[in-house]
Each structure stands twice: as structure tokens, then as C-alpha cells.
Amino acid sequence: MPSPGRKRPTIRDVAREAGVSYATVSRVLNGREWVSPEAVRSVREAISRTGYTANPHARSLATGRSGSIAVLLTEPQHLLFEDPNFSVLLRGFAQALSDRELTLILMIASTPEERSRTIAYLSGGHVDGVLLVSPHFGDPLLSQLVKAEVPIVACGRVLGFEQLISSVMADDRNGGRAAVEHLIEAGCTRIATIAGPQDMVGGVERLQGYHDALIAHGRTIEPALIVNGDWSRASGAAAMRTLLDQAPDLDAVFAASDAMADGALRVLREAGRDVPGDVRVVGADDSGLAATTEPPLTTIRNPLDRIGEEMVRLLTELIAGRTPLSITVPMALVVRGSSPA
């Protein structure tokens, strides 16, 4: 580290120490592409040797950017702590933003008051972009975000805003189909589903995958075997009770989230149904919860670490002036005790 009284190291000092150009150092510091891994390593080592630290105020004046990114959650605050997917995404965002020397600002906008404050803050130029988590179809906040003219990347496709809001999403439809086909191949004949919210792309696509699998195997889609939840454990438990009342002869359940599957497992246990002997259960996301349930949960893996990294990458490209685009990443079946092979 520089000694007291010594001139503060500059980017030019880093460039000279690394043996690269000023522009290369700038691209590395701003997370831009077109830099070789060798150059990135040389710059990072030079930063360490020189003790260079960015001056955020000077950078903001020079670039017109704040160096901050908002992670915007539109769900109630309690789901931030209950749903393990949010913590995985946040961890991925934090690491990817830190690697690019960007600051993460967490914002929650689940009430009208919170939404009003959020739009005012984002419109004020306090952040360079928004990572939008859990968007709901028809949410007026979406059009307000677009009007704020701030770059946005959403976790999941935003219906009606596909040309305006970039997105990264799991292949929920094929993931849901794989889950149900696994149950069909295991010999299950009465397969129910606890679907996710139908105003969110993940809920819609996973339910469509359920439909696809049944239709492909000549099965009838029965309304009595379909109940919606809200991703939470409590909603999964409530949905399972409803399913047992409506279709007591069911022998399998595909729950559109691991939390809902865990709620279903508890109700089945209370009802004296053995899992997987009487009823097989498959969840979705392969969150940290899945391996800890009793029995451990067969599930479809949602690659949230990759989704978080891709969302940050796309957002930095949008901030740099690139055209909005969307990415879909595959899901994979993880077999455990709740529905063995």
C-alpha cells in the first residue's frame, strides 16, 4: 500500500506497471469485453502491487455513471428470507458485481409506497441499471421502470416487454416436462401438480411442461389434479390438502418449487402416505432445501448461479449501449429419494 504522503496511484501507473495501455486498464476496471485473460491477470496484479484504488467520485464525473446497480425484488420482504432461490441469486449478483467493481443496492418494491419511492430513486440517476427479480405479468411497475429509461435485465421473460427488457431465464417448460416424464416412466398414473403463480413466467412455463408431458403420453389433463401455489412452503401444504380431497387416489405430485414440494411432503406424511411408496414427489429448482427434506427431494435443477452471472453480464452490455436480448439456460433432473429412478 502507498505510504502516507505518497501520491495516490493512478490508472496510468497501473498501465505502466502491467505493461498494457491505459485503455486496457479502463476496460478491465469497467468489466468490458475484448480483454484477454492474460491482460486481466496482469492488470489485477499491477493493481495489487501499486495499491491503486478507484476514486468513485472522479469516475462518476468522468463517465456519468454511479457505479451502482439495483437488485429489485417485487415480492413481499418475508419471501426474501424464506425462498432459498433469492439468496442464491443475491450471492451470484454480489460476486459478479464485485468482480466488475460495481456496488449492489437491494431494493424491495412490494407495496404502492415502496414502488413510488423505488421509481423516484431509479429515475434520479442513482443507479446505472436494474437487475429485476420475480416480475409479475401486468404489474404497473414494469411500464414505470421502462419510462425511467434505466437499463433492465429481468430474471425470467417479461410478457409484453420482450423488446424493451432483456432477460435470462431457465428452460422452465422443458424442465417441467422432464419432471413429469420421470414420474410417468416410474409407472405413476395419477400425476398431480402444484403449479406456481400464473402471473409469472416460471409458473406458466412449468405448468405447460406438465401439460406437454401428459399429452405426449396420451394422458388426460384433469383440473382436479392441478392446484396453484405461490412458491411458498405454506401454499404447497395447502395445495396438497386440496389435492388429497379432490383426488385421493393420486400417486405422484410435481411441485413447481422445492419449498412447495416440502410443504406437500409434510402433508403427505401427516396423512399417512408413504413417499415414495404411495406417492412420488418431484420439486423444482434444486435449492439447498431439496437435499435436506425427508426423504431428499428429486427435483429439476435451476442453474441460478449461471443465471445471476449472465444477468450481470447482459446488464453491463446494455449500459455500454448494446441491444437488449434474452438468454435461456437448460434445467436438469436431479434424482433423490422422493422419486428414485
C-alpha positions as CSV (number, residue, x, y, z in Angstrom):
1,M,0.0,0.0,0.0
2,P,1.2,3.6,-0.7
3,S,2.9,5.2,2.3
4,P,1.4,8.3,3.9
5,G,2.1,11.4,1.8
6,R,2.8,9.4,-1.3
7,K,0.9,10.4,-4.4
8,R,-2.2,8.4,-5.0
9,P,-1.6,5.7,-7.7
10,T,-3.5,6.4,-11.0
11,I,-4.7,4.2,-13.8
12,R,-1.7,5.3,-15.8
13,D,0.6,3.9,-13.0
14,V,-1.3,0.6,-13.2
15,A,-0.9,0.5,-17.0
16,R,2.8,1.2,-16.8
17,E,3.3,-1.5,-14.1
18,A,1.2,-4.0,-16.1
19,G,2.8,-3.2,-19.4
20,V,-0.5,-2.5,-21.1
21,S,-2.3,0.5,-22.4
22,Y,-4.4,2.9,-20.4
23,A,-7.5,1.8,-22.4
24,T,-6.9,-1.8,-21.5
25,V,-6.8,-1.0,-17.8
26,S,-10.0,1.0,-18.2
27,R,-11.8,-1.9,-19.9
28,V,-10.7,-4.3,-17.1
29,L,-11.9,-1.9,-14.4
30,N,-15.3,-1.4,-16.1
31,G,-15.9,-5.1,-16.8
32,R,-15.8,-4.7,-20.5
33,E,-15.1,-7.4,-23.0
34,W,-12.3,-7.6,-25.6
35,V,-9.6,-8.1,-22.9
36,S,-7.5,-11.3,-22.9
37,P,-7.3,-13.3,-19.7
38,E,-3.6,-12.6,-19.6
39,A,-4.1,-8.9,-19.7
40,V,-6.8,-9.1,-17.0
41,R,-4.4,-11.0,-14.8
42,S,-1.6,-8.5,-15.4
43,V,-3.8,-5.6,-14.6
44,R,-5.1,-7.2,-11.4
45,E,-1.6,-8.0,-10.2
46,A,-0.5,-4.4,-11.1
47,I,-3.4,-3.0,-9.0
48,S,-2.2,-5.1,-6.1
49,R,1.4,-4.0,-6.4
50,T,0.6,-0.3,-6.8
51,G,-2.1,-0.1,-4.2
52,Y,-4.4,1.5,-6.8
53,T,-8.0,2.2,-5.6
54,A,-10.7,3.7,-7.8
55,N,-11.9,7.2,-6.9
56,P,-15.7,6.7,-7.2
57,H,-16.5,10.4,-7.3
58,A,-13.9,11.1,-10.1
59,R,-15.1,8.1,-12.0
60,S,-18.7,9.2,-11.8
61,L,-17.8,12.7,-13.0
62,A,-15.8,11.3,-15.9
63,T,-18.2,8.6,-17.0
64,G,-21.6,10.0,-16.0
65,R,-22.3,6.7,-14.2
66,S,-22.9,6.0,-10.5
67,G,-21.1,2.6,-10.3
68,S,-24.2,1.2,-8.5
69,I,-26.6,-1.5,-9.7
70,A,-30.1,-2.0,-8.1
71,V,-31.3,-5.5,-7.4
72,L,-35.1,-5.0,-7.4
73,L,-37.4,-7.6,-5.7
74,T,-41.1,-7.1,-6.2
75,E,-42.1,-9.8,-3.7
76,P,-43.0,-9.2,0.0
77,Q,-40.0,-9.0,2.2
78,H,-40.6,-12.3,4.0
79,L,-40.1,-14.2,0.8
80,L,-36.6,-12.8,0.5
81,F,-35.7,-14.9,3.6
82,E,-38.0,-17.9,3.1
83,D,-37.2,-18.7,-0.6
84,P,-33.7,-20.1,-0.9
85,N,-33.6,-19.1,-4.6
86,F,-33.4,-15.4,-3.7
87,S,-30.3,-15.9,-1.5
88,V,-28.6,-17.9,-4.3
89,L,-29.3,-15.2,-6.8
90,L,-28.2,-12.5,-4.5
91,R,-24.9,-14.3,-3.8
92,G,-24.3,-14.6,-7.6
93,F,-25.2,-10.9,-8.2
94,A,-22.9,-9.8,-5.4
95,Q,-19.9,-11.8,-6.7
96,A,-20.4,-10.8,-10.4
97,L,-20.9,-7.1,-9.5
98,S,-17.9,-7.2,-7.1
99,D,-15.7,-8.6,-9.9
100,R,-16.7,-5.6,-12.0
101,E,-16.2,-3.1,-9.1
102,L,-19.9,-2.3,-9.1
103,T,-21.9,-1.7,-5.9
104,L,-25.1,-3.7,-5.2
105,I,-28.1,-1.8,-3.9
106,L,-31.0,-4.1,-2.7
107,M,-34.5,-2.6,-3.2
108,I,-37.9,-4.1,-2.4
109,A,-41.0,-2.8,-4.0
110,S,-44.0,-4.9,-2.9
111,T,-46.3,-2.1,-1.7
112,P,-47.5,1.1,-3.5
113,E,-45.4,3.2,-1.2
114,E,-42.3,1.2,-1.8
115,R,-42.9,1.3,-5.6
116,S,-43.3,5.0,-5.6
117,R,-40.0,5.5,-3.7
118,T,-38.3,3.0,-6.0
119,I,-39.3,4.7,-9.2
120,A,-38.3,8.1,-7.8
121,Y,-34.9,6.8,-6.8
122,L,-34.2,5.0,-10.1
123,S,-35.4,8.0,-12.1
124,G,-32.9,10.2,-10.2
125,G,-29.9,8.6,-11.9
126,H,-28.6,7.0,-8.6
127,V,-28.0,3.6,-10.3
128,D,-26.7,2.6,-13.7
129,G,-29.0,-0.4,-14.2
130,V,-31.6,-2.7,-12.6
131,L,-31.5,-6.5,-12.0
132,L,-35.2,-7.3,-11.8
133,V,-36.2,-10.4,-9.8
134,S,-39.7,-12.0,-9.8
135,P,-41.5,-9.8,-12.3
136,H,-45.3,-10.4,-12.5
137,F,-47.4,-10.0,-15.6
138,G,-49.5,-6.9,-15.7
139,D,-47.5,-5.2,-12.9
140,P,-47.7,-1.4,-13.5
141,L,-44.2,-1.1,-12.1
142,L,-42.9,-2.6,-15.3
143,S,-44.1,0.3,-17.5
144,Q,-42.8,2.8,-14.9
145,L,-39.4,1.2,-15.0
146,V,-39.3,1.4,-18.8
147,K,-40.3,5.1,-18.6
148,A,-37.5,5.7,-16.1
149,E,-35.1,4.9,-19.0
150,V,-32.8,2.8,-16.9
151,P,-31.2,-0.4,-18.4
152,I,-33.0,-3.5,-17.1
153,V,-32.3,-7.2,-17.1
154,A,-35.1,-9.5,-15.6
155,C,-34.9,-12.9,-14.1
156,G,-37.4,-14.5,-16.4
157,R,-39.1,-13.3,-19.6
158,V,-41.4,-10.3,-19.1
159,L,-44.6,-10.8,-21.1
160,G,-45.4,-7.8,-23.2
161,F,-41.9,-6.2,-22.7
162,E,-39.7,-8.7,-24.5
163,Q,-38.3,-6.0,-26.9
164,L,-37.7,-3.5,-24.0
165,I,-36.4,-5.6,-21.1
166,S,-33.6,-8.1,-21.5
167,S,-34.0,-11.4,-19.6
168,V,-32.3,-14.5,-18.5
169,M,-34.4,-17.5,-17.7
170,A,-34.3,-21.2,-17.1
171,D,-35.9,-23.5,-19.6
172,D,-38.8,-24.0,-17.3
173,R,-41.1,-25.6,-19.8
174,N,-38.7,-28.4,-20.7
175,G,-37.7,-28.7,-17.1
176,G,-41.3,-29.3,-16.1
177,R,-41.8,-31.8,-18.8
178,A,-38.7,-33.7,-17.7
179,A,-40.0,-33.9,-14.2
180,V,-43.4,-35.3,-15.2
181,E,-41.9,-37.7,-17.8
182,H,-39.7,-39.1,-14.9
183,L,-42.9,-39.8,-13.0
184,I,-44.6,-41.4,-16.0
185,E,-41.5,-43.6,-16.6
186,A,-41.7,-44.7,-12.9
187,G,-45.2,-46.1,-13.6
188,C,-47.3,-43.3,-12.0
189,T,-50.8,-43.0,-13.4
190,R,-52.4,-40.2,-11.4
191,I,-49.9,-37.3,-11.5
192,A,-50.9,-34.0,-9.8
193,T,-49.2,-30.7,-9.9
194,I,-48.8,-27.8,-7.5
195,A,-48.3,-25.1,-10.1
196,G,-46.6,-21.8,-9.5
197,P,-48.3,-18.3,-9.8
198,Q,-49.8,-17.9,-13.2
199,D,-48.8,-14.3,-13.5
200,M,-45.1,-15.2,-13.6
201,V,-43.3,-16.9,-16.5
202,G,-41.8,-19.6,-14.3
203,G,-45.2,-20.7,-13.1
204,V,-46.8,-20.6,-16.5
205,E,-43.9,-22.5,-18.3
206,R,-43.6,-25.2,-15.7
207,L,-47.3,-25.9,-15.8
208,Q,-47.1,-26.0,-19.6
209,G,-44.3,-28.6,-19.3
210,Y,-46.7,-30.7,-17.1
211,H,-49.3,-30.4,-19.9
212,D,-46.8,-31.3,-22.6
213,A,-45.7,-34.5,-20.9
214,L,-49.2,-35.8,-20.2
215,I,-50.4,-35.0,-23.8
216,A,-47.2,-36.6,-25.3
217,H,-48.0,-39.8,-23.4
218,G,-51.7,-39.8,-24.2
219,R,-52.8,-38.8,-20.7
220,T,-55.9,-36.7,-19.9
221,I,-55.4,-33.3,-18.3
222,E,-57.7,-33.3,-15.2
223,P,-58.5,-30.0,-13.5
224,A,-58.8,-31.8,-10.2
225,L,-55.1,-32.7,-10.3
226,I,-54.0,-29.1,-10.7
227,V,-53.8,-26.6,-7.8
228,N,-51.8,-23.3,-7.8
229,G,-49.4,-22.1,-5.1
230,D,-47.3,-19.0,-4.6
231,W,-43.9,-20.7,-4.4
232,S,-44.0,-20.9,-0.6
233,R,-44.0,-23.9,1.7
234,A,-47.3,-22.9,3.3
235,S,-49.0,-22.7,-0.2
236,G,-47.6,-26.1,-1.1
237,A,-49.1,-27.6,2.1
238,A,-52.5,-26.0,1.4
239,A,-52.4,-27.2,-2.2
240,M,-51.5,-30.8,-1.1
241,R,-54.5,-30.9,1.2
242,T,-56.8,-29.7,-1.6
243,L,-55.4,-32.3,-3.9
244,L,-55.9,-35.2,-1.4
245,D,-59.5,-34.1,-1.1
246,Q,-60.1,-33.8,-4.9
247,A,-58.0,-36.8,-6.0
248,P,-57.3,-39.1,-3.1
249,D,-56.1,-41.8,-5.5
250,L,-53.2,-39.6,-6.8
251,D,-49.8,-41.4,-6.9
252,A,-47.4,-38.6,-7.8
253,V,-47.0,-34.8,-7.4
254,F,-44.9,-32.4,-9.4
255,A,-44.5,-29.2,-7.3
256,A,-43.2,-26.1,-9.2
257,S,-40.8,-25.2,-6.4
258,D,-38.8,-27.1,-3.8
259,A,-40.5,-25.1,-1.0
260,M,-44.0,-26.1,-2.2
261,A,-42.8,-29.7,-2.5
262,D,-41.5,-29.6,1.1
263,G,-44.9,-28.4,2.2
264,A,-46.5,-31.2,0.2
265,L,-44.2,-33.8,1.8
266,R,-45.3,-32.7,5.3
267,V,-49.0,-33.0,4.5
268,L,-48.5,-36.4,2.9
269,R,-46.6,-37.6,6.0
270,E,-49.5,-36.3,8.2
271,A,-52.0,-38.1,6.0
272,G,-50.1,-41.4,6.4
273,R,-49.0,-41.5,2.8
274,D,-45.5,-43.0,2.3
275,V,-43.1,-41.2,0.0
276,P,-42.1,-42.6,-2.4
277,G,-44.0,-45.9,-1.8
278,D,-47.6,-44.4,-2.0
279,V,-46.9,-41.1,-3.7
280,R,-43.8,-39.9,-5.5
281,V,-42.9,-36.2,-5.3
282,V,-40.7,-34.1,-7.6
283,G,-39.9,-30.4,-6.9
284,A,-38.2,-27.7,-8.9
285,D,-35.0,-25.5,-8.5
286,D,-32.7,-27.9,-6.6
287,S,-32.3,-25.2,-3.9
288,G,-30.4,-26.0,-0.8
289,L,-33.6,-27.2,0.7
290,A,-34.0,-30.1,-1.7
291,A,-31.3,-32.3,-0.2
292,T,-32.5,-31.7,3.4
293,T,-36.1,-32.8,3.1
294,E,-37.4,-36.2,4.3
295,P,-36.9,-38.0,2.1
296,P,-34.4,-36.0,0.0
297,L,-36.2,-34.4,-2.9
298,T,-36.0,-35.3,-6.6
299,T,-36.1,-32.0,-8.4
300,I,-35.2,-30.1,-11.6
301,R,-32.0,-28.0,-11.2
302,N,-32.4,-24.3,-11.8
303,P,-28.9,-23.0,-12.7
304,L,-29.3,-19.8,-10.6
305,D,-25.5,-19.2,-10.3
306,R,-25.2,-19.0,-14.0
307,I,-28.4,-17.0,-14.4
308,G,-27.1,-14.4,-11.9
309,E,-23.8,-14.1,-13.8
310,E,-25.5,-13.9,-17.2
311,M,-27.9,-11.2,-15.9
312,V,-25.0,-9.1,-14.7
313,R,-23.1,-9.6,-18.0
314,L,-26.1,-8.6,-20.1
315,L,-26.7,-5.6,-17.9
316,T,-23.2,-4.3,-18.3
317,E,-23.5,-4.7,-22.0
318,L,-26.8,-2.8,-22.0
319,I,-25.2,0.0,-20.0
320,A,-22.4,0.1,-22.7
321,G,-25.1,0.6,-25.4
322,R,-25.7,-2.9,-26.6
323,T,-29.1,-4.1,-28.0
324,P,-31.4,-5.9,-25.5
325,L,-31.6,-9.6,-25.8
326,S,-32.7,-12.7,-23.9
327,I,-31.0,-15.9,-22.9
328,T,-32.5,-19.3,-21.9
329,V,-30.4,-21.8,-19.9
330,P,-31.2,-25.5,-19.6
331,M,-32.5,-27.3,-16.4
332,A,-31.6,-30.9,-15.4
333,L,-33.3,-33.6,-13.4
334,V,-31.7,-34.5,-10.1
335,V,-32.9,-37.8,-8.8
336,R,-33.2,-38.4,-5.0
337,G,-35.3,-40.4,-2.6
338,S,-38.7,-38.8,-3.0
339,S,-38.8,-40.3,-6.5
340,P,-36.0,-42.7,-7.2
341,A,-35.1,-44.0,-10.6
